[in-house]
Amino acid sequence: MHTNLAIYGNGGHAREVAAQMRTFLDKEGRDLRFYVDDGYVSGAAHPISTFDPAERSIMVAVADPLIRQRLVESLPPGTTFFTFIHPTAQLFEADRIRIGEGSFIGAYSILTTDIRIGRHAILNRGNHIGHDFRSGDYLSLMPGAIISGNVTVGDRLNLGTASAIREKRTLCDDVTIGMSSCVIQDIRTPGVYVGVPARRMEPMA
């Protein structure tokens, strides 16, 4: 991984990610630079067309998993992705936890044991993940979201603030769980689920 790092994004989430990273990167002498799509350049952000994968490793810091995937796939060949784990995050058995490239594990998150998280995941702040969890790529957990043990989820799960998944549940790809909602049954149909227990919202006509 390069000494110099980059964040793709400059919205609220990207700035929160940078705020959690910057103190520790400064201690290590690493430089951090923001990039955005060329049409949105402002302030200190640089156009993504000038990103050079030979000079920097990058993390895509966009909360929406669909947009995050699109941006990851738009980057040039040879791009390397770095993962950051905040020092206050607790990985109880780190040697039994696997986290994919390009992921962010935020402050005060707790991961217990026998956990496998895919590529380009975001654990925001104060997330809890129980034993034997398995996820696909582009996992998004918003602040305070909790996943119990023996849960398996597909790609692009978006778990809202203060929501939860009961133990021994399975969720398919492309599921969004609304804030403060609780999943108590398996989910086999993509969509947005809200409430306690979480139920699928009907698509708008």
C-alpha positions in Angstrom: 0.0 0.0 0.0 1.2 3.5 -0.8 2.2 6.0 1.9 0.0 8.6 0.2 -3.7 7.8 0.4 -6.9 9.1 -1.3 -10.6 9.3 -0.5 -13.0 9.2 -3.4 -15.8 11.5 -2.2 -16.1 14.8 -0.4 -19.7 14.7 1.1 -20.6 14.4 4.7 -19.7 10.7 5.0 -16.3 11.2 3.3 -15.5 14.0 5.7 -16.5 11.9 8.7 -14.3 9.1 7.5 -11.4 11.5 7.0 -12.0 13.0 10.5 -11.6 9.6 12.0 -8.5 8.8 10.0 -6.5 12.0 10.0 -5.0 12.1 13.4 -3.6 8.6 13.1 -2.4 9.1 9.5 -0.6 12.3 10.5 1.3 10.3 13.2 2.4 7.9 10.5 3.4 10.6 8.1 0.8 9.8 5.5 -0.8 12.3 3.2 -4.6 12.1 2.6 -6.2 13.7 -0.5 -9.9 14.0 -1.5 -11.1 13.3 -5.1 -14.5 13.9 -6.6 -16.0 13.5 -10.1 -14.7 16.2 -12.4 -18.0 18.0 -12.6 -18.1 18.5 -8.8 -14.7 19.9 -8.0 -14.6 22.5 -5.3 -12.5 23.6 -2.4 -9.7 21.2 -1.7 -11.0 18.3 -3.7 -9.2 17.1 -6.8 -10.8 15.9 -10.0 -10.8 12.1 -10.2 -9.4 12.2 -13.7 -6.1 13.3 -12.1 -6.0 10.3 -9.7 -2.8 8.2 -10.3 -2.9 4.7 -8.9 0.9 4.6 -9.0 1.0 7.3 -6.4 -1.9 6.6 -4.0 -4.1 3.9 -2.6 -7.7 4.9 -2.4 -10.9 4.3 -0.4 -14.4 5.1 -1.9 -16.2 6.9 1.0 -19.8 7.1 -0.2 -22.5 5.6 2.0 -24.8 4.4 -0.7 -23.6 0.9 -1.7 -24.8 1.1 -5.3 -23.0 4.4 -5.9 -19.9 3.1 -4.1 -19.8 0.0 -6.3 -20.1 2.2 -9.4 -17.3 4.4 -8.3 -15.0 1.5 -7.4 -15.6 -0.1 -10.8 -14.9 3.3 -12.6 -11.3 3.5 -11.2 -8.4 2.8 -13.5 -6.6 -0.6 -13.8 -3.9 -1.0 -11.2 -5.8 0.8 -8.5 -5.1 -0.5 -5.0 -7.6 0.0 -2.1 -6.7 0.5 1.5 -8.7 -0.6 4.6 -8.8 1.5 7.8 -9.7 0.2 11.2 -10.2 2.8 13.9 -8.0 2.2 17.0 -11.1 2.3 19.2 -12.8 -0.5 17.3 -12.6 -3.8 19.1 -11.9 -7.0 17.2 -12.0 -9.6 19.9 -10.3 -12.3 17.9 -8.6 -10.4 15.1 -7.0 -13.5 13.7 -10.4 -15.0 13.2 -11.8 -12.0 11.4 -11.4 -11.2 7.7 -12.2 -7.8 6.2 -12.1 -7.2 2.5 -10.1 -4.4 0.8 -11.3 -0.9 0.6 -13.2 -1.1 3.9 -13.7 1.3 6.8 -14.3 0.1 10.4 -15.4 3.1 12.4 -14.9 4.3 15.9 -16.2 2.1 18.8 -17.4 -0.7 16.5 -17.3 -4.2 18.0 -16.6 -7.4 16.0 -16.4 -10.6 18.0 -15.1 -13.8 16.2 -15.3 -15.9 13.1 -16.5 -13.0 10.9 -16.0 -12.6 7.1 -16.8 -9.2 5.6 -16.5 -8.6 1.9 -14.8 -5.8 -0.1 -15.6 -2.1 0.3 -17.6 -2.3 3.5 -18.5 0.6 5.7 -19.0 0.2 9.4 -19.9 3.8 10.5 -19.7 4.4 14.2 -20.6 2.1 17.1 -21.7 -0.9 15.0 -21.8 -4.4 16.6 -21.3 -7.6 14.6 -21.7 -11.0 16.3 -20.0 -14.4 15.7 -20.1 -16.3 12.4 -21.3 -13.3 10.3 -20.8 -13.5 6.6 -21.3 -10.7 4.1 -20.9 -10.0 0.4 -19.4 -6.8 -0.9 -20.4 -3.2 -0.4 -21.9 -3.7 3.1 -23.1 -0.4 4.7 -23.8 -0.1 8.4 -25.0 3.2 9.7 -24.4 4.4 13.2 -25.5 2.1 16.0 -26.7 -0.7 13.7 -26.3 -4.2 15.3 -26.0 -7.6 13.6 -26.4 -10.7 15.8 -24.6 -14.0 15.5 -24.9 -16.5 12.6 -26.2 -14.0 10.1 -25.4 -14.2 6.4 -26.1 -11.3 4.0 -25.5 -10.7 0.3 -24.0 -7.8 -1.6 -25.1 -4.2 -1.0 -26.8 -4.6 2.3 -27.6 -1.1 3.7 -28.5 -1.2 7.4 -30.0 2.0 8.7 -29.1 3.9 11.9 -30.0 2.0 15.1 -31.5 -1.0 13.2 -30.8 -4.6 14.0 -30.8 -8.2 12.6 -31.8 -11.1 14.7 -29.5 -14.1 15.0 -29.5 -16.9 12.4 -31.1 -14.8 9.6 -30.2 -14.8 5.9 -30.6 -11.7 3.7 -30.3 -11.7 -0.1 -28.5 -9.1 -2.2 -29.7 -5.5 -2.5 -31.6 -5.1 0.8 -32.0 -1.8 2.6 -33.2 -1.8 6.3 -34.7 1.5 7.5 -33.5 3.2 10.6 -34.6 1.7 13.9 -36.1 -1.3 12.1 -35.6 -4.9 13.2 -35.2 -8.0 11.0 -36.6 -11.1 12.6 -37.1 -13.3 9.4 -35.0 -14.2 6.4 -35.3 -11.8 3.5 -35.2 -13.4 0.0 -36.6 -10.5 -2.0 -34.6 -7.3 -2.7 -36.1 -4.0 -1.5 -36.5 -1.6 1.3 -37.7 -3.0 4.6 -39.0 -0.9 7.5 -40.6 -1.3 10.9 -40.6 -3.8 13.8 -40.7 -6.4 12.6 -39.3 -5.1 9.3 -41.6 -5.5 6.3 -41.0 -4.7 2.6 -42.2 -1.4 1.3 -44.2 -1.6 -1.8 -42.5 0.1 -4.8 -44.1 3.4 -5.8 -46.1 3.3 -9.0 
